[in-house]
Amino acid sequence: MIHSTKFRRQFDHPFDGCHLLVTGWFLLAVTLLASAAPSLGATRSDPSSTERAATDRSRNLQRLLNERARLDASDRERTRPRGTPLMEAARSGQVERVRLLIDTGSDPNDQRLDDATALLLATEAGHVQVVRLLLDRYALPDTRVRGEMTALMAAAVAGQTEIVQILLEHGADPNLKDVEGLTALLQAASAGHTDVVQRLLDASSQTEAADLLGRGPLTLAATRGRVEAATFLARRPAMLEKRDGLRRTALSWAAFRGQVEVVRTLIEAGAKIDTRDEGRLTPLLLAVSAGHRPVVQELVVAGAAVDAPYRAGTTALMTLAKRDERELVELLLDHGADVNHQNAGGVSALMSAAAEGRIENASLLLDRGADVNASSKTGWTPLIYASVRGRDELVQLLLGRGAEVGGRDGRGATALMAAASQGYRAVVACLLAQGADRSAVDPEGRTALDRATAAGHLDVEQLLASWPSESGRG
């Protein structure tokens, strides 16, 4: 009988049975080899008998070594990350093999490398009968693997409605959360599996469920554009107005992500259309900031407050006036947007359009009554904004609509001085042609020519120096 410490430690190995069997075969092989010498001595008088005995011993030894190799291979196969034979059978949906393996001692709750259980693998693969069998044979439904995921969560993500029901019937906890704070309900909503969402809601009171960012089921569905799931969840007022960590509602997120069908669904369900998040942004402002034209149209037509300001008083109209969005600018104006609203810096929509060279927007704003000579807190007019940016076509438009060519900003500079300082020859020529005074001086006594010379704009310098003096009266 073997009593060594080394042997006792072998009993603690996960595959004690295999090691004991191999050890036994190995000792038997050694014994056979040790017995070879006396046998040879006893049969020297019979060479043929000696050869046969040696051959038999060699064959027996080879058979033992082959068996050892087979067991070693089986041992290695068992420890591969893909899991146990039971796991493989569950993954592939082999019901009878699963039954046999459990009946012969396989543990249905065994898991390797914290990666999976047989139940999770069967769930992910959608093998209903295997899932039912494992649960009937005492597989634990709430074992956590892969970032705290459970079989119920896996079924919810995959939309396995029948498996979800089976797991719930066997006691799976629908309120467990993964590392991101997601329950099975939240995951099903995010994936858009409405039937699963309904079953999970029936199984628990999770109307206030939220992930680590405070997002509820409806917010997750809305963000991902899951129209059917959003429609179902929006019937619950508590979910419709639930806010996340950014103080955003499902409608806010749908607008920001450009999910126009979900936006329409939520509005029809009664969502408040002008709620503000922690940054004071409404769904309309979020849609404008993200550039989602269809959502902007949907919200405006539905009655969103078009003049709701953000960022120091900037409105949707002012933001869109900078972009190539004439259609949306017109839509906002048609729905009552204030064409002359100015933000905290005194900037108007027309100034924004002038600065960015949006001539179509500027023309439309002027047609709707925009003040062509309004000034910002720094004294800049739309003409100065256009001049300092080199927008010669806009300069012509503004002058043609009554802009004062000689108006000065807060530092006493005119549009001509601004254009000359920046080297915009075409703008300088346009302003001179409309009567800009080239002899006018700023508070430091510099003319437009002095500014162009100091900045090294030779072509502008030459234009100003050669311009007929009788043309320079403004």
C-alpha positions in Angstrom: 0.0 0.0 0.0 1.4 3.4 -1.0 1.5 6.1 1.7 3.8 8.7 0.1 2.9 12.5 0.4 3.3 12.7 -3.4 0.6 10.1 -3.9 -1.8 11.7 -1.4 -1.4 15.0 -3.2 -2.5 13.3 -6.4 -5.8 12.6 -4.8 -6.5 16.4 -4.8 -6.1 16.7 -8.6 -9.4 17.3 -10.5 -8.8 14.1 -12.4 -7.8 11.7 -9.6 -9.4 8.7 -11.2 -7.3 9.1 -14.4 -4.1 9.6 -12.5 -4.7 6.6 -10.3 -5.4 4.4 -13.3 -2.3 5.6 -15.1 -0.2 5.1 -12.0 -1.5 1.5 -11.8 -0.7 0.8 -15.4 2.8 2.3 -15.0 3.6 0.2 -11.9 2.4 -2.9 -13.7 4.7 -2.1 -16.6 7.7 -1.7 -14.3 6.9 -5.0 -12.7 6.8 -6.8 -16.0 10.1 -5.3 -17.0 11.7 -6.2 -13.6 10.6 -9.8 -14.1 12.2 -10.0 -17.5 15.8 -10.9 -16.1 15.0 -14.1 -14.2 12.8 -15.3 -17.0 15.6 -14.9 -19.5 18.0 -16.8 -17.2 15.6 -19.6 -16.8 15.0 -20.2 -20.5 18.5 -19.9 -21.9 18.4 -23.5 -23.0 15.3 -22.7 -25.1 16.1 -19.7 -27.4 12.7 -19.9 -29.2 10.8 -19.8 -25.9 12.9 -16.8 -24.7 12.2 -14.9 -27.9 8.4 -15.5 -27.6 8.4 -14.4 -24.0 10.4 -11.2 -24.9 7.9 -10.5 -27.8 4.9 -11.0 -25.5 6.5 -8.7 -22.9 7.2 -6.1 -25.5 3.7 -6.2 -26.8 2.2 -5.9 -23.3 4.4 -3.0 -22.6 3.5 -1.2 -25.8 -0.2 -1.8 -25.0 0.2 -0.2 -21.6 2.1 2.8 -23.0 -0.6 3.2 -25.6 -3.3 3.2 -22.9 -1.3 5.7 -20.9 -1.1 8.0 -24.0 -4.9 7.7 -24.6 -5.7 8.6 -21.0 -3.3 11.6 -21.1 -5.0 12.8 -24.3 -8.4 12.4 -22.6 -7.1 14.3 -19.6 -5.9 17.2 -21.8 -9.2 17.2 -23.8 -11.1 17.5 -20.5 -9.1 20.6 -19.4 -9.5 22.5 -22.7 -11.2 25.9 -22.3 -14.2 24.8 -24.4 -15.4 22.8 -21.4 -16.5 19.3 -20.4 -18.2 16.7 -22.5 -21.5 17.7 -20.9 -20.9 21.3 -22.0 -20.2 20.2 -25.5 -23.3 18.0 -25.6 -25.4 20.9 -24.2 -24.0 23.3 -26.8 -24.7 21.0 -29.7 -28.2 20.1 -28.4 -27.6 16.4 -27.9 -30.4 15.6 -25.5 -29.8 11.9 -24.9 -26.1 12.4 -24.5 -26.7 15.1 -21.9 -29.1 12.7 -20.1 -26.5 9.9 -20.2 -23.7 12.1 -19.0 -25.7 13.4 -16.0 -26.9 9.9 -15.2 -23.3 8.7 -15.1 -22.1 11.4 -12.8 -21.4 14.5 -14.8 -22.1 17.7 -12.8 -24.6 20.0 -14.5 -23.2 22.9 -12.6 -19.6 22.4 -13.5 -17.9 25.4 -15.1 -14.5 25.9 -16.5 -12.4 29.1 -16.4 -15.5 30.9 -15.2 -16.5 30.9 -18.9 -19.8 29.0 -19.1 -22.0 26.3 -17.8 -23.9 23.6 -19.7 -27.1 25.6 -19.0 -25.7 28.8 -20.4 -24.4 27.1 -23.5 -27.6 25.4 -24.2 -29.5 28.6 -23.7 -27.3 30.6 -26.1 -27.8 27.9 -28.7 -31.5 27.9 -28.2 -31.8 24.2 -27.3 -35.1 24.2 -25.4 -35.2 20.5 -24.5 -31.6 20.5 -23.2 -32.3 23.6 -21.1 -35.4 21.9 -19.6 -33.5 18.6 -19.0 -30.6 20.4 -17.2 -33.0 22.3 -15.0 -34.9 19.2 -14.2 -31.6 17.6 -13.2 -30.8 20.4 -10.8 -28.8 22.8 -12.9 -28.7 26.1 -11.0 -30.5 28.7 -13.0 -28.7 31.8 -11.6 -25.0 30.7 -11.9 -23.0 33.8 -13.0 -20.3 33.7 -15.6 -18.8 36.2 -18.1 -19.2 39.4 -16.3 -22.0 38.2 -14.0 -24.2 37.0 -16.8 -26.9 34.4 -16.0 -28.7 32.0 -18.3 -31.8 34.2 -18.1 -29.8 37.2 -19.3 -28.4 35.2 -22.2 -31.9 34.1 -23.2 -33.2 37.7 -23.0 -30.4 39.0 -25.2 -31.0 36.2 -27.7 -34.8 36.6 -27.7 -35.4 33.0 -26.5 -38.9 33.5 -25.2 -39.6 29.9 -24.4 -36.4 29.4 -22.6 -37.0 32.6 -20.6 -40.3 31.2 -19.5 -38.7 27.8 -18.6 -36.0 29.5 -16.6 -38.5 31.7 -14.7 -40.6 28.6 -13.9 -37.5 27.0 -12.4 -36.8 30.0 -10.1 -34.5 32.1 -12.2 -34.2 35.6 -10.6 -35.2 38.3 -13.1 -33.8 41.1 -10.8 -30.1 40.0 -11.0 -27.8 42.5 -12.7 -24.5 42.1 -14.6 -21.4 44.2 -14.2 -23.1 47.1 -16.2 -26.1 47.0 -14.0 -28.3 45.4 -16.7 -31.1 43.0 -15.7 -32.6 40.5 -18.2 -35.4 43.0 -18.8 -33.0 45.8 -19.6 -31.1 43.6 -22.0 -34.2 42.3 -23.7 -35.5 45.9 -24.1 -32.2 47.0 -25.6 -32.3 44.1 -28.0 -35.9 44.8 -28.9 -37.4 41.5 -27.9 -40.9 42.6 -27.0 -42.3 39.1 -26.1 -39.4 38.6 -23.7 -39.9 42.1 -22.2 -43.5 41.3 -21.5 -42.8 38.0 -19.8 -40.1 39.5 -17.6 -42.4 42.4 -16.7 -45.0 39.9 -15.7 -42.5 38.1 -13.6 -41.3 41.1 -11.6 -42.0 44.7 -10.8 -39.1 46.3 -12.7 -40.7 49.5 -14.0 -38.0 51.4 -12.1 -35.1 49.1 -13.2 -32.1 51.0 -14.5 -28.5 50.3 -15.4 -25.4 52.0 -13.9 -26.1 55.1 -16.1 -29.7 55.3 -14.9 -31.2 54.2 -18.2 -34.5 52.3 -17.9 -36.0 49.7 -20.3 -37.8 52.3 -22.5 -34.7 54.5 -22.7 -32.6 51.6 -23.9 -35.2 50.5 -26.4 -35.6 54.1 -27.7 -31.8 54.7 -28.0 -31.4 51.6 -30.1 -34.4 52.3 -32.3 -36.5 49.3 -31.1 -39.9 50.6 -32.2 -42.0 47.7 -31.2 -40.5 47.4 -27.8 -40.6 51.1 -27.3 -44.3 51.2 -28.2 -45.1 48.4 -25.7 -43.1 50.0 -22.9 -44.4 53.6 -23.6 -47.8 52.4 -22.3 -46.3 52.8 -18.8 -46.3 56.5 -17.8 -43.5 55.9 -15.2 -41.2 54.7 -17.9 -42.2 57.4 -20.4 -41.0 60.1 -18.1 -38.1 58.3 -16.4 -34.9 60.3 -16.5 -31.3 58.8 -16.5 -28.1 60.2 -15.0 -28.0 63.0 -17.6 -31.6 63.9 -16.8 -32.6 62.7 -20.2 -35.9 60.9 -21.1 -36.4 58.2 -23.7 -37.6 60.9 -26.1 -34.4 62.9 -25.5 -32.3 59.9 -26.4 -34.4 59.0 -29.4 -34.1 62.5 -30.7 -30.3 62.7 -30.1 -29.7 59.3 -31.8 -32.0 60.2 -34.8 -34.5 57.5 -34.1 -37.4 59.3 -35.9 -39.9 56.4 -35.7 -39.4 56.0 -32.0 -39.7 59.8 -31.6 -43.1 59.7 -33.3 -44.1 56.7 -31.2 -43.2 58.4 -27.9 -44.9 61.7 -28.9 -48.1 59.8 -29.8 -47.8 58.0 -26.4 -47.9 61.3 -24.6 -44.2 62.0 -23.9 -43.5 65.6 -22.8 -41.9 67.2 -25.8 -39.9 70.0 -24.2 -38.2 68.4 -21.2 -34.7 69.6 -20.6 -31.6 67.5 -19.6 -28.9 68.6 -17.2 -27.4 70.8 -19.9 -30.8 72.5 -20.5 -31.2 70.8 -23.9 -34.6 69.9 -25.1 -35.2 67.0 -27.5 -35.4 69.5 -30.4 -32.0 71.1 -29.4 -30.5 67.6 -29.1 -31.7 66.7 -32.6 -30.4 70.0 -34.0 -27.0 69.6 -32.3 -26.7 66.0 -33.8 -27.9 67.1 -37.2 -30.9 64.8 -37.5 -33.1 66.6 -40.0 -36.1 64.2 -40.0 -36.3 64.3 -36.2 -36.1 68.1 -36.2 -39.0 68.1 -38.6 -41.0 65.6 -36.5 -40.5 67.6 -33.3 -41.3 71.0 -34.8 -44.5 69.8 -36.5 -45.5 68.1 -33.2 -45.3 71.5 -31.4 -41.8 71.6 -29.9 -40.9 75.1 -28.5 -38.8 76.4 -31.4 -37.3 79.3 -29.4 -36.2 77.3 -26.4 -32.6 78.5 -25.8 -29.5 76.8 -24.7 -25.8 77.7 -24.3 -26.2 81.3 -23.3 -29.4 81.9 -25.2 -28.6 80.3 -28.5 -31.7 78.9 -30.2 -32.3 76.1 -32.8 -32.7 78.8 -35.5 -29.4 80.4 -34.7 -27.6 77.0 -34.9 -29.3 76.0 -38.2 -28.7 79.4 -39.8 -24.9 78.5 -39.8 -25.5 75.3 -41.7 -26.7 74.4 -45.2 -30.2 73.9 -43.8 -32.5 76.4 -45.6 -35.4 74.0 -45.4 -35.2 73.7 -41.7 -34.6 77.4 -41.2 -37.8 78.0 -43.1 -39.7 75.4 -41.1 -38.7 77.0 -37.8 -39.7 80.4 -39.2 -43.0 79.0 -40.3 -43.6 77.7 -36.8 -43.0 81.0 -35.1 -39.2 81.2 -34.5 -38.1 84.7 -33.5 -36.0 85.9 -36.5 -34.3 88.7 -34.4 -33.6 86.7 -31.2 -30.1 87.4 -29.9 -28.2 85.3 -27.5 -26.3 86.5 -24.4 -23.5 87.8 -26.7 -26.0 89.7 -28.8 -25.5 87.4 -31.8 -28.5 86.8 -34.1 -29.4 84.2 -36.6 -28.5 86.6 -39.4 -25.1 87.2 -37.9 -24.5 83.5 -37.7 -25.5 83.0 -41.4 -23.3 86.0 -42.4 -20.3 84.7 -40.6 -20.6 81.2 -42.2 -21.4 82.5 -45.7 -24.9 80.9 -45.8 -26.3 83.3 -48.4 -29.6 81.4 -48.9 -30.2 81.4 -45.2 -29.3 85.1 -44.9 -31.6 86.0 -47.8 -34.5 84.0 -46.2 -33.9 85.6 -42.8 -33.9 89.1 -44.4 -37.1 88.3 -46.2 -38.7 87.3 -42.9 -37.7 90.6 -41.2 -34.2 90.1 -39.8 -32.6 93.4 -38.7 -29.7 93.9 -41.1 -28.0 96.5 -38.8 -28.4 94.7 -35.5 -25.2 94.6 -33.5 -23.7 92.1 -31.0 -22.3 93.0 -27.6 -19.0 93.6 -29.3 -20.6 96.0 -31.8 -20.3 93.6 -34.7 -23.1 93.9 -37.3 -24.0 91.2 -39.9 -21.9 93.2 -42.4 -18.8 93.2 -40.2 -19.2 89.5 -39.5 -19.3 88.8 -43.3 -16.4 91.2 -44.0 -14.1 89.8 -41.4 -14.7 86.3 -42.8 -14.3 87.3 -46.4 -17.8 86.6 -47.5 -18.0 88.9 -50.5 -21.3 87.6 -51.8 -22.9 88.1 -48.4 -21.4 91.6 -48.2 -23.1 92.5 -51.5 -26.4 91.0 -50.3 -26.3 92.9 -47.0 -25.4 96.2 -48.6 -28.2 95.7 -51.1 -30.6 95.1 -48.2 -29.7 98.4 -46.4 -26.6 97.5 -44.3 -24.8 100.6 -43.1 -21.4 100.5 -44.9 -19.7 102.8 -42.4 -21.0 101.3 -39.1 -18.3 100.7 -36.4 -17.8 97.9 -33.9 -17.1 98.4 -30.2 -13.4 99.2 -30.9 -14.2 101.8 -33.5 -13.4 99.7 -36.6 -15.5 99.6 -39.8 -16.2 96.7 -42.1 -13.6 98.1 -44.5 -10.9 98.1 -41.8 -11.8 94.6 -40.8 -11.6 93.3 -44.4 -8.4 95.1 -45.1 -6.8 93.7 -41.9 -7.6 90.2 -43.1 -6.5 90.8 -46.7 -9.9 90.1 -48.4 -9.5 92.1 -51.6 -12.9 91.2 -53.1 -14.7 92.4 -49.9 -12.6 95.6 -49.8 -13.5 96.3 -53.5 -17.2 95.7 -52.8 -17.2 98.0 -49.8 -15.4 100.7 -51.6 -17.8 100.4 -54.5 -20.7 101.0 -52.1 -19.1 104.1 -50.7 -17.0 102.9 -47.8 -14.7 105.7 -46.5 -11.1 104.7 -47.0 -9.9 107.7 -45.0 -11.8 106.8 -41.8 -9.5 106.2 -38.9 -9.9 103.9 -35.8 -9.2 105.1 -32.2 -5.5 104.5 -32.8 -5.5 106.8 -35.9 -5.1 104.0 -38.4 -6.9 103.8 -41.7 -7.9 100.7 -43.7 -4.7 101.3 -45.8 -2.6 101.4 -42.7 -4.0 98.1 -41.5 -3.5 96.4 -44.8 0.1 97.7 -44.9 0.8 96.5 -41.4 -0.6 93.1 -42.1 1.4 92.8 -45.3 -1.5 92.5 -47.7 0.1 94.1 -50.7 -2.8 93.6 -53.2 -5.3 95.2 -50.7 -2.8 98.0 -50.0 -2.5 98.7 -53.7 -6.3 98.7 -54.2 -6.9 101.1 -51.4 -4.0 103.4 -52.5 -5.2 103.6 -56.0 -9.0 103.8 -55.4 -10.3 107.1 -56.7 -10.7 109.6 -53.8 -14.1 110.7 -55.0 -15.4 107.1 -54.5 -14.3 107.0 -50.9 -17.0 108.9 -49.2 -19.0 106.8 -46.8 
